[in-house]
Amino acid sequence: MENATFSRRGLLGLASAAGSIGLLGACSGGGQDSDPGSPSKEPITVADWSNSNTAVVDAAAAYTKETGIKVSFQAPVSYDDYTTRFRTVLSGKNPPDVVRCDDDFVAQFAAEGALADLTPMIKAQHFDAGTVTADLYDFTKSKDGQYALAIAIQPRLIYYNKTLFEKKGVPLPPGQWTDKGWKWSDFLAAATKITDPAKKVWGCMILNDVGFEQTFSWNNGGEGTFSKDGKRFTLADQQGIEAMQWLGDLTNKYKVQPSWGAIQQTNSGESMFVSQKLGMYFAGSGSVPYFQENADGFEWDIAPVPGQARQNTAGAMIVYAIPAKSTKQAEAFQFLSYLVGDQAGKLYVKENAFVPSNKAAAATVTGTTGKSPEHYGMLPDAVAANHARNSTPATAEAAATYQPPMQQIWTGEKTAQEVLTAVRGKVEDVLKAAP
């Protein structure tokens, strides 16, 4: 689940692209790489989107220096445009050799035949899966094969303005992963004290990142967005309804979160946080470098998401795959192996980009970075608390079905009970129709 603001255009584009991939992938042959165990020195290309962390580009440069193999990145586009053009990227005659894939949609693209099964290359190139955190490695695995690799994860956290908390006399959130004194009610109490309408300062912003669906519904005791078998829309269970209503109430009842219209503005959360207009901000750890560069004149830190029945988080996994029609699959997998290795992983840590899936590299995420956030060492505990959304082969279509109506919750036009109950049947029809 990528760390991205909800975009109806992006979701509908991805849903449309996925459908087209299914039609084209079903009638097209696979790649032409004949020997998965003998990669050549041929250059490879990578497709990504513009808000990706430069750590991957730096890792690619290190790979080129070490191997002599050139890695070229296609011209970056926005996340919305990237998802919209997925049909072209994956179904074209000459697709890039490696593609960034939204972690929510790996299962769907694999089922559509758009992604290469990495299993032959894993065996032929003697890739050691034991070097990778099991949960992250298994996330991209299905009963039919391994269709991508998660090179890292950006756990979702609460960023908070420490200076503002202290100025308002609000107790600071915990500096470790615990919900002691940090339940939803404590979060709301802090947001209420920080909110200052006259100065246009808001206590919090959560709705900017779609990771809230899984994180808050699961923490309220539910199954999360989808059932484990991928056939039921469990966000519409009572625990999910209550969680979504609470999030909508932060804006419409408690008045501690900006309006839905304001949240929809590009990069609204990050810009409001650095301008000290937000007390707390829900986002992935990938925002750390941006805040270190741009948050001047005040102290800030990170805290765990507030707990309720549970205290987990749904991190954004950094996932790369190989198109089924790539003609350089062995070469592409050799590069993927490097991205999951300890050398690349240590680069991710050095640049505060994300927590590597490589165990040895992840172990180096300790202590502080020498500047804000003070509790950067919390990240490994956040990864341990990760609970990903259950995958389905129809996540894109399902999201495009239920997320637009949910905007009525965020604007206060309808209750979560009304919206989620009404849309449940349509979503489950989509899920049950998937292969």
N, C-alpha and C positions, 0 to 999 in steps of 0.2 A: 504494500500500500504506500504509494509514493507520498512524499511530503509536499503536497500541492493543494492549493485552494480549490474548492469545488468549482468545476466549470461544466455547465451543461453542454456547451459546444464540444469540449474535449471528450466528454463521455459519449455523446451521440456519435461523434466522429469515430471513436474507437469501436463502438458497437457496430457501426456500419462497416468499418474496415474489417472487423473480425468476421462478419458474415461473408464479405467478399473473399477473404482469405480461405474460408471454408470451401467456397465454390471453386476457387482456383487451385487451392492446395490439393483437393481431392483428385484433380485430373492432371496434376503435374508430377513429373519425376523428381527424385531427390537430387542431391548434389553429385558432382562427378569425381570427388576425391576418392581414388581407388585404394589408397593405403593409409588407414588411419594412424598407423604407427610410425610413418616416415615423413614427417613434415619437411617441406623444402624451405629454401631461403626466400621464397617469393614474398613480396610486400602484401600487407593486408589492410583492409579498410574497416573503420568502425563508425556506426551511426549512434548518435546520442542526442540529448536535447540540451538546450542552452543553459539551464540552471544546474547542470551537473558540476560536481566539484572538480577543480583542476587537479586534484590528487591523482585521478585516473590518467589524465594527460601526462602528468609527471612520471607516473609508473610506466606508461608506454614509452616515454623517452629513455627511461632507465633500461627497459627491455631492448630497445633498439641499440643502445650503447653496448649492452652485454652480448647480444646475439647478431647484430648487424642487420637485423630484419626491420625494414621500415614499416611503421604503423601510421596510417593517415586517418584523420577524423573528418568525416563529411561535414559540410557547413552546418553549424548548429542552428536549430530552430526552437521555438517555444515548445513547452510540453504539450499544449493543445494542438499545435500544428504537427508535432511529431506523431501524436496518437492518430491524428486525422490521416496522415500519409502512410500509416502502417501497411495498408493494402499494397501500396506501391513498393515500399521498402522490402516487404517479405515475399511478395508475389512476382516481382519484376524478374526479368531474364538474368540480370546481373546484380543481385542483391549485395549489400555490404557483407563482409565475412563475419563480423561480430555486431550484434545489436543490443542496445540497452532495452530491457523489457520491464514494464511496470510489473512489480511482483504479484499484483492481484490477478494478472492475466496470463501467467505462464501456463497454467493448466488448460485454459481455453485455447491458446495458440497451439499448444502441443496436440490437443485433441483435434484441431483443425488440420493438422499435418504441416503446419508452417515452420516448425522448429525441428532441428536435427536431434536425434537421440544421441547423447554423448557417450553412451555406454561402450560402444566399440573403441572409441578413442581413449576412454578412461582405462580400459584394459590394455590396449596396445601401447599406450604411452606410460603405463605403470603409475598412474596418478594415485597418490595415497590419500584416500578420503579421510583417514584417521587424523590427518593434520588439521582438519576443518571442524569447527563446532558442529556437533551432530544435528541440532535443530535447524541450523541454517542450511546445511547440506541436504537434509531430508526434505526441506520445504519445497525444493524444485524437483523432487523425485515423484514419480507416479508408479503404479503397478506395471506400466509398460516400459519404463525407462527413465533416464535422467535427461531432462530437456533444457536445463540451464544451470548456472552456478551463481550462488549469492556470494559476492566477493566481500561484502561487509554489510553492516546494518547501522542505521541511524535511529537509536531509540527515541521515542517521543517523551518529552519532559515538560516541565513548567519552568519557563524563564521568568525571573522576577526582578523588579527594580528595588535593590536592597536599600538604596538611599531613600526612596519614597516610603518604603515600609517603615524605616526608622524614623523618618520625619513625622509620619502619621501615628507612631507608637503602636504599630501592628507587630505582633510576634512573628519572627522569621519562620518560614517553612523548615522542615527537617533537612539536615545536610546529608542524610543517608536514606536508603530505600526503606521507609517505614511509614505507616499511616497513624502512628501515635500522635495525637494532636493535629492530624492532617486528614480529616474526613471531608466529604463534600460540604458539610455544614461549616467546617473551619475555613475551607476555601472561600465559601460565600461570605462568611463574616469578614475575612480579610479584604475581599473585593469590595464589599460594601463600605468599609472604612476608607479605602483608597479612592473610591469614586468621588470626583469633584466636578459636578456639571458646569459650574461657573468657569472653571479652567479647562473644560473639555478633556478631563482626565478620566479614563475608564479603569475599573478595577481589573478587568480581564478580557481576554479574547480567546475563545476555544473553537468557534465555528469556522475559523479560517482554514483548518486542516481536517480533511475528511477522515483522518485516523480516529476522530472522536467517536465515530459510529461503533467501531469494534471496541475501543478502549473503554468507553463509559457504559455501554450495554453489557459487556462482559463483567466489568467491575461491579455492576449492580446485581450480579448473580445470574445473569442470563447466559445463553449459548453464544452470544455475539451476533454478528450480522446474519450468518448462514449456519445451518445445522452441519454436523460433521459429515453427513453423507451428501451434502451439497444440494439437497432437494427441498429444504424448507427455509422460508424467510423468517428466521428467528428474531430479527430486529423487531418484528411485529408482535413478539411475545410480550407479556406484561412488563417484564424487567426492562426490555428494550424501550417500550413505550414510555415508561416512567423516566428512564435516563434521557431520552430525546426531549421529553417535555421539560425536564429540569434545565437542559441546555438552552432550550428556547426561552424559558422563563428568566434566564440570566439577562436577556435583553428586554423582554416584554413585561415581565412582572417585577423583577428586582432592579432593573435599570443599571446594571453594573457592566454590561457588555455593549459595544457599539451596535448600531442598527445593521440589519442584514445588507442593506445597500452600501453602507460604509465598508463592511467586511469584504464585499465583493470587489473592491478596488484593488488593482494589481499591487502586490507586495504591501498591502495595507498594514498587516501585523508587524512586519519588521520595521517599516518606516515609522509607525506610531510608537513602537517600543524604543527605538533609538532617539526619538524626539520627546521621550518621557511623557507620552500620552496614554501609556498602558502600564498598569501595575504588574500584571501577569500575562504570559503569552504561551499558549500550547503549541509546540512545534517539535520537529526532530532535531537531533544534535547537530545536523548539518548547518544550522544557523549560527553555531558557535563562532566560526571564522568571521562571518559577516559582522556579528556584534563586537568581536574583538577589534575589528577594523573601524567600526563606525559608531559604537556607543561611547561617546565622550561626555565627560562632565558629571558622571554618576557611577556608582557601583552597582553591579548586577551579578546575579548568580543563578544556579539551576537548582531545581527541587524535583522530587518525584511527583507523578500525578497523584491527586488526592485519592484515598481509598474509600471503599464503601463495603460491600460484601467481600470484595477482593481488591487487590492492588497490583494490577498488571498493566502493561502498556503494549500497544501494537506498533512495533517499530517499522520504519521504512527500509526494506531490504534493497540493497544495491545489486541488481541482477543483470547478468549478461547471458545471451544465448547465441546460437549459430543458426542462421536461416537454413531450412532444409534444402534450399536450392543453391547454397554456397558451393563453389567449386574448390574451395580451399579449407575444407573442414579440419584437416589435420593441423594445418598452420594456425587456423583460428583457435583450435583447442590448446595448442601449445601456448598461445598468448593468454588465453583464459586461465590456464594453469599458473602462469606467472602472476596474474592479477590476484589469484587466491593464495599465492605463496607468501612466505614470511618477509621477503625483501620489499615487495609492494605493500604488504600490510604495515610494515614499519613506516613507510612513507605516509600512509593514511593517518597513522597516529601522530607523526611529526607535524603534519599540517592540520591536526585537529579536525579532520574531515569526517571520519566515521570510525566505528569499531570494527576491526577486521574480522572476517570469519576464520582466518588462520589463527589457531590457538596460541602459537608462540608469539605472534605479533600482538594479539589481543591482550596478552599478559603484560605488555609494556604500557598499557593504559592505566597508570597509577598516579596517585598524588595530584598535583596541580600543574598548570601550564606556565606558572610564573606570573600570570595575570588573570583577570576574570575569565571564566568563573572559578571561584575558590574551590568548589566541590566537583571539579571535573572528574575526579577519581570515582564518582558515583556511577559513571557510565557502564562499567562491567556489571554492576548490580542491576542496572536498568535492562541490560541485555538478558541477564538471568531471569528477569521478571517478564520477559517478552512472551506474549501470547498472540500469535498471528491469527488473522481472520481465516476461517475455513475456506479452502479453495473450491471453486466450481468451474465446470467447462462453459459456463454462461455468465460469468461475473460482469462482463461489460454490458451485455443486454439487460441484466437484472438491475445494475446500477442506473442505467439510462431509463429504466422504468420507474424506480422508486425515488431517486434523488430529486428530480424536478418537482414532484408534488410535495416533497418534504420542505421545500422553500416556504410553503404556507405555514409551517410550524415556526420557522425562524422569523417570519414577518408578523406572526401572531394572528393570522387570518383564520387558522384552524388549529385544533388541538392535535397532539401526536396520536391520540387514540383514534380520532377521526381519519387522519391521513393514512396512518400505517394499516389500520383495519381495512380501509377501502382499497388500498393498493396490494394487499397481501396476495390475493388470489391471482392477480396478473403476474406478479413476480414469481410465484410458485409455478405458474404455467410455463414461464420461460425456463425456470430451473429444471423442471421435469421433462421438458422437450429436448434438453441438451443430451448429447451422447453419453 
